[in-house]
Amino acid sequence: MFSENVEWQIQHSPHEAIMAIFRRKTRVLASLLLVLSLYLLVGLIPEHRDTLFGFTYVRTSYDWSKQPLRYPISEYTPLPTGRPLPLPKVQYAFATDTSPKGTAREAVLASRRAEVKDAFVKSWTSYKAVGFGYDELMPVSGEGTDTPGFGGWGSTLVDSLSTLWIMGLKDDFYEAAAAAVTIDWAVTKDSSCNFFETTIRHLGGLLGAYDLSLETALLEKAIELGDMLYFAYDTPNHMPPFWLDFSDAKHGDQVAGNHDPSASVTSSSLEFTRLAQLTGNDKYYDAINRVTLVLDEWQNKTALPGMWPTYFDFAQLQLDSDNSFTLGALADSLYEYLPKTFAILGGLEPIYEKLYRGAMDTVINNLLFRPMTPDQDDLLFTGNVYVSSDIGPHLTAEGQHLACFVGGMFGLGSKLFNIPEHLEIGEKITRGCVWAYDAMPTGIMPEIFNLLKCPTLDPCEWDEDEWENEANTQLAKGFKNARDPRYLLRPEAIESVFLMYRMTGNTEYQEMAWRMFQAIRKATETPLAFSSIQSVREVDTVKTDSMESFWLAETLRYFYLIFSSPDLINLDEYVLNTEAHPLKRPR
């Protein structure tokens, strides 16, 4: 029992508080006396509902912190020491407008916030109705479902904690937190967990919720999970695999993979660094630092120097066995985390700036392209490159919803590293994604599509013949096809729109966001919640009965924040992980 904050649980759920204690097999009598004492004390405790809440804590039944390592580390690399550097401001210097026009504008934003919040509450209420134990709600059938590799540990429950706090839904937050701190990481039907997804959703979710609420129980639960996930690095070369196999981890039989998505095995630096900062335990930082050093060693030895390939052979530590390169699916957060990890380390580890600069130089020269449009729109997208031995790098002008995060990444790199041209690039990429939204009948961009492209990044004349001969002319001019027309409730486009608004102060981005939200709500809403759809090309959408946890964790959170006060999750105070969980920057 965590007795620091007992008031809320006893006042709101006294029966559950008592029954949770009875689930403990020992010390029942002592626990009963404690609860009775607490009932007497509640009347003496001052009403501080934002800071004085309590939980019944259930420890995981397998303590990974006591599990011996097969490949122990003789000396951990410590967190960088010293006072964080005075990094450049990321967020625009917003001013309060108390004029009649400013007051009217705030009323509009408040109305929009309320509509976004309504969408979240509808989704959350329906999820809660099926039970916190499920990973996801099926928003058409109303059933609960678990995602293979997610452990059945309530991914939507944990992923939504920060959103509940940010939206001011404190009663729901504490109800959800009380459930989250009873998760037993050893109780699962899965034999392994997806290391990447568990890190960003569960570990990131718990850390973000702790950094917002300062509830010790959430940090304790994060430490339990961190100790389990740390065993992904207990391999002969200390590189993690895609899957954390529980039996292999316990018996010291894990090895890194030979064809794993690069993002999946490199995107734990934010979460493990923050865990090290909060606990003072350098083992977490040491683990991700070893991966960073491998990235540094290989950055200029790949088939496209400056970038890393889509797939890694971490088993042999050979990062040149794949010749494909992308900022989209399978590689995305590798690059996203470079400026973000620099920020959360307070600028004390310069390697992340080095890696970012080298990678983005290669991206600009090889992956960026300008779409050919009738109006010569000043837009950019990032495509995919394959390097062949005979012709070298070849760019495919493929757009992905997943790659829309790149606009915000360029903006963040521009601010942190004082590279003004990166902000301009980031804005053009962000506006490109908004253009792709506006171009579809539903007002939502497809999951994957191909575009006609200009020969260079400069404006080019529209070629009607090329469009008629090579493209699906039922689509808007500029598109070749929409080869995957689904919309999966993804957040990446609104993520960059939000970040661009916070970095530039340009209210045009708020109008883009509102247009996007209205389109998404109209196309995806069900009687219970909101669902992925089969095609953004059909106004009469077919719902696919899926609502991943990032709908509540990211998509609706970004929509809410862009219409909120800039002081809510200030970008100079927090770093958002790839699941939008706000991690506190050191000061």
ChimeraX attribute file (.defattr): number of C-alpha atoms within 10 A of each C-alpha:
attribute: neighborCount
match mode: 1-to-1
recipient: residues
	/A:1	17
	/A:2	14
	/A:3	16
	/A:4	14
	/A:5	17
	/A:6	22
	/A:7	26
	/A:8	22
	/A:9	21
	/A:10	20
	/A:11	13
	/A:12	12
	/A:13	12
	/A:14	15
	/A:15	11
	/A:16	13
	/A:17	20
	/A:18	17
	/A:19	11
	/A:20	16
	/A:21	19
	/A:22	15
	/A:23	10
	/A:24	13
	/A:25	7
	/A:26	10
	/A:27	10
	/A:28	13
	/A:29	10
	/A:30	10
	/A:31	16
	/A:32	14
	/A:33	11
	/A:34	14
	/A:35	19
	/A:36	12
	/A:37	11
	/A:38	17
	/A:39	16
	/A:40	11
	/A:41	12
	/A:42	15
	/A:43	10
	/A:44	9
	/A:45	12
	/A:46	9
	/A:47	12
	/A:48	10
	/A:49	12
	/A:50	12
	/A:51	14
	/A:52	16
	/A:53	21
	/A:54	23
	/A:55	29
	/A:56	21
	/A:57	22
	/A:58	21
	/A:59	17
	/A:60	17
	/A:61	11
	/A:62	14
	/A:63	14
	/A:64	22
	/A:65	15
	/A:66	8
	/A:67	14
	/A:68	14
	/A:69	17
	/A:70	16
	/A:71	14
	/A:72	12
	/A:73	13
	/A:74	6
	/A:75	9
	/A:76	15
	/A:77	16
	/A:78	15
	/A:79	20
	/A:80	13
	/A:81	10
	/A:82	8
	/A:83	11
	/A:84	16
	/A:85	13
	/A:86	9
	/A:87	15
	/A:88	12
	/A:89	15
	/A:90	20
	/A:91	21
	/A:92	17
	/A:93	12
	/A:94	13
	/A:95	8
	/A:96	9
	/A:97	11
	/A:98	10
	/A:99	9
	/A:100	9
	/A:101	10
	/A:102	12
	/A:103	13
	/A:104	12
	/A:105	13
	/A:106	17
	/A:107	12
	/A:108	13
	/A:109	19
	/A:110	16
	/A:111	13
	/A:112	20
	/A:113	20
	/A:114	15
	/A:115	17
	/A:116	24
	/A:117	21
	/A:118	12
	/A:119	17
	/A:120	24
	/A:121	18
	/A:122	16
	/A:123	23
	/A:124	20
	/A:125	13
	/A:126	19
	/A:127	25
	/A:128	18
	/A:129	12
	/A:130	16
	/A:131	16
	/A:132	21
	/A:133	19
	/A:134	21
	/A:135	26
	/A:136	25
	/A:137	31
	/A:138	23
	/A:139	26
	/A:140	19
	/A:141	12
	/A:142	16
	/A:143	16
	/A:144	19
	/A:145	17
	/A:146	17
	/A:147	15
	/A:148	14
	/A:149	19
	/A:150	22
	/A:151	22
	/A:152	22
	/A:153	24
	/A:154	23
	/A:155	27
	/A:156	27
	/A:157	28
	/A:158	27
	/A:159	29
	/A:160	28
	/A:161	29
	/A:162	28
	/A:163	27
	/A:164	24
	/A:165	17
	/A:166	18
	/A:167	20
	/A:168	12
	/A:169	14
	/A:170	16
	/A:171	16
	/A:172	17
	/A:173	22
	/A:174	22
	/A:175	16
	/A:176	18
	/A:177	23
	/A:178	21
	/A:179	19
	/A:180	26
	/A:181	22
	/A:182	17
	/A:183	21
	/A:184	17
	/A:185	19
	/A:186	18
	/A:187	13
	/A:188	14
	/A:189	12
	/A:190	15
	/A:191	14
	/A:192	19
	/A:193	21
	/A:194	18
	/A:195	23
	/A:196	23
	/A:197	19
	/A:198	21
	/A:199	25
	/A:200	22
	/A:201	26
	/A:202	27
	/A:203	29
	/A:204	31
	/A:205	32
	/A:206	31
	/A:207	30
	/A:208	31
	/A:209	28
	/A:210	23
	/A:211	22
	/A:212	18
	/A:213	19
	/A:214	14
	/A:215	22
	/A:216	16
	/A:217	26
	/A:218	25
	/A:219	22
	/A:220	18
	/A:221	24
	/A:222	24
	/A:223	21
	/A:224	20
	/A:225	24
	/A:226	22
	/A:227	17
	/A:228	20
	/A:229	26
	/A:230	20
	/A:231	27
	/A:232	25
	/A:233	25
	/A:234	26
	/A:235	21
	/A:236	16
	/A:237	15
	/A:238	22
	/A:239	24
	/A:240	30
	/A:241	27
	/A:242	23
	/A:243	20
	/A:244	26
	/A:245	19
	/A:246	20
	/A:247	12
	/A:248	15
	/A:249	25
	/A:250	16
	/A:251	12
	/A:252	17
	/A:253	14
	/A:254	25
	/A:255	22
	/A:256	26
	/A:257	20
	/A:258	18
	/A:259	17
	/A:260	20
	/A:261	21
	/A:262	24
	/A:263	25
	/A:264	24
	/A:265	27
	/A:266	22
	/A:267	29
	/A:268	29
	/A:269	26
	/A:270	27
	/A:271	29
	/A:272	26
	/A:273	24
	/A:274	24
	/A:275	24
	/A:276	20
	/A:277	17
	/A:278	13
	/A:279	13
	/A:280	13
	/A:281	15
	/A:282	18
	/A:283	21
	/A:284	28
	/A:285	25
	/A:286	21
	/A:287	25
	/A:288	25
	/A:289	19
	/A:290	16
	/A:291	21
	/A:292	18
	/A:293	12
	/A:294	16
	/A:295	18
	/A:296	16
	/A:297	11
	/A:298	17
	/A:299	20
	/A:300	15
	/A:301	15
	/A:302	17
	/A:303	23
	/A:304	23
	/A:305	15
	/A:306	20
	/A:307	25
	/A:308	28
	/A:309	27
	/A:310	25
	/A:311	24
	/A:312	26
	/A:313	20
	/A:314	23
	/A:315	19
	/A:316	12
	/A:317	16
	/A:318	15
	/A:319	25
	/A:320	17
	/A:321	16
	/A:322	18
	/A:323	20
	/A:324	19
	/A:325	25
	/A:326	22
	/A:327	28
	/A:328	23
	/A:329	15
	/A:330	19
	/A:331	24
	/A:332	23
	/A:333	24
	/A:334	21
	/A:335	23
	/A:336	23
	/A:337	24
	/A:338	24
	/A:339	25
	/A:340	26
	/A:341	25
	/A:342	24
	/A:343	27
	/A:344	26
	/A:345	23
	/A:346	21
	/A:347	22
	/A:348	17
	/A:349	16
	/A:350	11
	/A:351	16
	/A:352	22
	/A:353	20
	/A:354	14
	/A:355	19
	/A:356	22
	/A:357	17
	/A:358	16
	/A:359	20
	/A:360	18
	/A:361	14
	/A:362	15
	/A:363	22
	/A:364	14
	/A:365	10
	/A:366	18
	/A:367	22
	/A:368	21
	/A:369	27
	/A:370	26
	/A:371	28
	/A:372	24
	/A:373	24
	/A:374	13
	/A:375	12
	/A:376	16
	/A:377	16
	/A:378	17
	/A:379	24
	/A:380	22
	/A:381	27
	/A:382	27
	/A:383	23
	/A:384	22
	/A:385	24
	/A:386	18
	/A:387	16
	/A:388	12
	/A:389	8
	/A:390	6
	/A:391	8
	/A:392	13
	/A:393	19
	/A:394	14
	/A:395	18
	/A:396	17
	/A:397	22
	/A:398	24
	/A:399	25
	/A:400	23
	/A:401	23
	/A:402	19
	/A:403	24
	/A:404	29
	/A:405	28
	/A:406	27
	/A:407	31
	/A:408	29
	/A:409	26
	/A:410	27
	/A:411	26
	/A:412	27
	/A:413	26
	/A:414	22
	/A:415	20
	/A:416	18
	/A:417	18
	/A:418	14
	/A:419	15
	/A:420	13
	/A:421	11
	/A:422	22
	/A:423	23
	/A:424	15
	/A:425	22
	/A:426	29
	/A:427	25
	/A:428	19
	/A:429	30
	/A:430	31
	/A:431	25
	/A:432	24
	/A:433	29
	/A:434	25
	/A:435	17
	/A:436	20
	/A:437	23
	/A:438	18
	/A:439	18
	/A:440	20
	/A:441	17
	/A:442	22
	/A:443	23
	/A:444	29
	/A:445	28
	/A:446	25
	/A:447	21
	/A:448	19
	/A:449	19
	/A:450	20
	/A:451	24
	/A:452	24
	/A:453	22
	/A:454	18
	/A:455	12
	/A:456	11
	/A:457	16
	/A:458	12
	/A:459	17
	/A:460	18
	/A:461	11
	/A:462	19
	/A:463	13
	/A:464	12
	/A:465	9
	/A:466	11
	/A:467	19
	/A:468	12
	/A:469	10
	/A:470	12
	/A:471	20
	/A:472	15
	/A:473	14
	/A:474	10
	/A:475	15
	/A:476	16
	/A:477	20
	/A:478	25
	/A:479	25
	/A:480	24
	/A:481	21
	/A:482	23
	/A:483	12
	/A:484	15
	/A:485	20
	/A:486	21
	/A:487	23
	/A:488	21
	/A:489	25
	/A:490	19
	/A:491	24
	/A:492	24
	/A:493	30
	/A:494	30
	/A:495	28
	/A:496	28
	/A:497	31
	/A:498	23
	/A:499	27
	/A:500	30
	/A:501	22
	/A:502	23
	/A:503	22
	/A:504	17
	/A:505	17
	/A:506	12
	/A:507	14
	/A:508	11
	/A:509	23
	/A:510	21
	/A:511	14
	/A:512	18
	/A:513	24
	/A:514	19
	/A:515	16
	/A:516	22
	/A:517	21
	/A:518	14
	/A:519	17
	/A:520	21
	/A:521	17
	/A:522	16
	/A:523	25
	/A:524	22
	/A:525	20
	/A:526	16
	/A:527	12
	/A:528	18
	/A:529	24
	/A:530	28
	/A:531	28
	/A:532	26
	/A:533	22
	/A:534	18
	/A:535	26
	/A:536	25
	/A:537	20
	/A:538	14
	/A:539	13
	/A:540	12
	/A:541	17
	/A:542	16
	/A:543	20
	/A:544	18
	/A:545	20
	/A:546	19
	/A:547	26
	/A:548	22
	/A:549	22
	/A:550	22
	/A:551	23
	/A:552	26
	/A:553	27
	/A:554	25
	/A:555	22
	/A:556	22
	/A:557	26
	/A:558	26
	/A:559	25
	/A:560	25
	/A:561	22
	/A:562	27
	/A:563	24
	/A:564	18
	/A:565	15
	/A:566	18
	/A:567	12
	/A:568	12
	/A:569	18
	/A:570	15
	/A:571	21
	/A:572	17
	/A:573	19
	/A:574	20
	/A:575	24
	/A:576	19
	/A:577	24
	/A:578	24
	/A:579	20
	/A:580	24
	/A:581	30
	/A:582	25
	/A:583	25
	/A:584	20
	/A:585	20
	/A:586	15
	/A:587	12
